[in-house]
Amino acid sequence: MEYQPLVSIIMPSYNSVRTIAESIESVIAQTYKNWELLITDDVSVDDTKDIIRCYCEKDKRIKLFELDTNSGAGASRNNSIGNSSGDYIAFLDSDDIWLPNKLMLQIEFMEKNNILLSYSAYQKFSALGDGGIVMPPNSVSYSELLTGNVIGCLTAIYNAKVLGKRYMPLIRKRQDMGLWLSILKDVDKAICIPNVLAKYRIDTGMTQNKFNILKWQWAFYREVIGLSFIKSAKCFILYAFKGFIKSRI
């Protein structure tokens, strides 16, 4: 790929001392070199910011921003988006990792096919080793995404040059799904590149709390999207069923 448009990588951090170095290293190891990594810290009380500062000193493409009050991952991501300069916006959390060819393959795929929102397959992993592979559908529309968030945040990239900067709703959970739905109001479909390009950590506390996930999902349908009770119930049942199937992988 001769021309490499700038990619802004959005990373929130909060007490991520155990994992963030590995996440940052996976960005540095990218074969695609024209990127900036914008990390917004959500008032960590451990040594997370010290680790980030060390990387900022070594690589000027890495930038640290700090929130004044703990506001959640959505606010952290939005702050980084607001400070971004890239033609493309990509997302990586501070406990997940990318494979080295992630950006090269995905940006080339989007450029060649004029795709405005894309995502990929990914692999689960934990301290015990690699787990199952999550293979999403080839594409997803607004109505399809309502019943199951098949777009892994760690794999998503959107074209900010065409769509403009798009932000996440300021809610504590399901911010990423809210952003994808917002984009899909203007884009017919998001398209999947069928390669495993990232690894999703499953042994963190938030990932394990299934009850809270369902509680937030119901609130998302009713309070954020504004669906009727009946429509919310239909979407919620399908979402819970798909989530059960996905958890078996």
N, C-alpha and C positions, 0 to 999 in steps of 0.2 A: 504494500500500500504506500504509494509515493507521498500523497498529501495527507497529513494527519491533523484534522481539526482538533482544537483544544477541548479536552474532556474535563469537566469539573466533577470531582468525586466528593460526595457528601457523606460525612461520617459524624454521628453524634457520639459523645463519650460520657460515661458516668461510672465512676469507681471501676474502671476497666483495667486495672493494673495487671491482672493475670493474663489478659488476652490481647490487649491492643497492640503490643509490639509485633505479634505474629500477623495481625491484620494489616498494619502499616507495611511490614516487610513484603506482604503479598502484592501490595500496590507498587512498591519500589521494583519488584521483580518482573513487572509487566514488560512484555516485548514492545508494546506501544508506549512511546516515551512522552508524547505531548499531552500531559495531564497536570492538574493541580489538585492537591488533596486538602480539602477545607474541613477541619475538625472543630466543632463547637462543643466545648465541655459544659456540662450541666451541673456545675458546682460540685465537682468530685471532692471527697474528703480524704482520699488516699493519695498515692503518688502518681496517679494517671497523668496529670498535667506536666510533671517533671519528665516523664517518659516522652511525651509529645514534644516538649521543648527541645529535648536532645535531638530528636529527628528533624525538627525545624532548623536547627543549627547546621545539620549535615546536608540537608536538601531544601533549597529555597522554594521548591514546588509545594512543600508542606507548610500549611499555615494554621495557627491556633487562634481560636476565638473563645471568649468565655462569657457565659450568661451571668447576670447578677443574682438571680434567684433560680432555684430548681423549678424547671418548667416543663420537663418531659422531652422525649426524643423528637416529637414533632416540632416543637419550638427550636430545638437545637438544629435540626435539619433545615428548617426555614431560614434560620440565621445564616447558615452556610450557603444556602441557595441565594440569599440576598447579596452575599459577598462574592458570588461566583462570576466568572468571566467567560466560561466555556460555551462552545456551540452545542455541546451535549452535556446533559446532567446524568450522572450515574450515582448509585447508592451502595454503600458498604458499611455495615455496622461494626462496632469495635470488638466483636467477638467472632466474626465470620472471616472467611478468607477467599481470595480469588485465585484461580489457576493462572499461570503466567501468560497464556494467550487470550485471556478473557477479553480485554479491550480491543486487541487487534482483530480478532474474529468478529466480534459483535459490531464494532463501528464500521468495518468493511461491509458487513452484511447489511447494515442500515443504509450506508451510502449508496451501495449498488442497487438496492431495491426501493429506495425512497421511503423508508419506514420511519415513522415518527415516534413510535413507542414499541420497544422490544424487550424481551426477557428470554431466559434460557433455562435449561435443566440444571439441577444442582444435586450435590450429594450431602447427605447428613453425616455428621461425625461427632465424636465426643472424645473424652480422655481414654476411652477403651478402644478407639480406632474408628475406621470408616463404617458407616451404616448404609442404608438403602439409598437408591437414586430416585429423586422426584422428577418425573418426566411430564411436564405440563402439556396441555393441548397445543396444537399448531397455531391457533389463534384464539382470541377471546374478544367478545363484544361487551358493550355496557350491560345489557340484560343478562348475559352469561356470567359476567363477573359478580353480579349481585348475589348469586347463590354459591359462590366459592372463589376466594381470592387465589387464583392460580399463578399470580405474578409474584415470585419471590423477590422481596425488596432488594436483596443482595445481588440480584441479576438484572434489575430494571435499568433501562436507559431511555431518556426521552430527548427529542431534538428541540433544544431551547431556542435555536436560531429561527426555527419556523414557528413553534408554538409560543415562544416567549417563556419567561420564567414562570413556572407553575409551582404553587406552594401547597403544603399539607394543611388540612384543617387542624385547628388548635385544640385537639382532644388528646387525652392521655394514651389511648389505644386506637388501633385501626387507622392511624394517620395515612399509612401508605395506601391502603385500599381506597380511602377517600380521594387521594391524589389521582390514582389510576382511573377511578370513575369520573372524576372531573375532566381528565384528558379525553376519555372515551366518549364524552358528550360531543367532542369536536372531531374525533378520529373514529372511523368506522370500526377498526379492529386493532388490537395490539398483536404483534407477530412474534412467535417463538423461534429462536435459533436452536435447533435440536441437539446442541452439544452440552455436555456437563462443563460449565465454566466457573463454578463456585462451590464452596463448601459451607454448609450451614450447621453451626454448633447447636446441639440439642441438650447439653448438660448444664445449661444455665437455668436459674430459678424461674424466670418469666416463661420460658418455653414449657416448663413442666406444669404450670398451673392451668389445667384445662377448664375448670369451672369458671375462673375469672375470664378466660377467653370467650366463653359462650355468653357470659353476662355482658361483657363489653360489646359483643357482636349484636345482641338484641338492642342495646342502647344506641348503637351505630345506626341501625335501620330506622329506629323510631325518631331519634333526636337529631341525628346528623343528616341523613338522607331524607328524612321526613316521609317515610312510607306509611301507609295506613296500617292499622292493626292486622287486618287480614293479609295484606301483601307482605308485611313483616313476618308474620307467622309462616307463610309459605316459603319465603326466602330462608328463614331461620332453620326450618326443618331440613331443607335441602343442604344448607350450609353445614349443619351438624352431622348429617349423614356423610357428606363428602369428607368432612374433617375426620370422621371415624375411619373411613377407608384409607385416607392419607396417612393416618397415624400407624397403620399396620405395615407401612413400607419400611 
